C-alpha cells in the first residue's frame, strides 16, 4: 500500500502531497487517463506524478508520444 505524504513528481520533480490512502480525495482521482496511458505510465515511472503532469498526459491524445 502506498503511503500518504509529500512526494516528488517522477516526471518533473516538483514536490506535492499524495493522498493515496484516501484516493478519492487525492488530486490524481480527478484525472481521467485511458488504459493505454495508464499502462505507459506504469512502464515509465515507479511512483506518483503531480497533478500538472497528469493533466498534460490526460490532454495528450497521441499516447505514443513522450510522457
C-alpha positions, 0 to 999 in steps of 0.5 A, a space after each residue: 500500500 502506498 503511503 500518504 505524504 509529500 512526494 516528488 513528481 517522477 516526471 518533473 520533480 516538483 514536490 506535492 502531497 499524495 493522498 493515496 490512502 484516501 484516493 478519492 480525495 487525492 488530486 490524481 482521482 480527478 484525472 481521467 487517463 485511458 488504459 493505454 496511458 495508464 499502462 505507459 505510465 506504469 512502464 515509465 515511472 515507479 511512483 506518483 506524478 503531480 497533478 500538472 503532469 497528469 493533466 498534460 498526459 490526460 490532454 495528450 491524445 497521441 499516447 505514443 508520444 513522450 510522457 
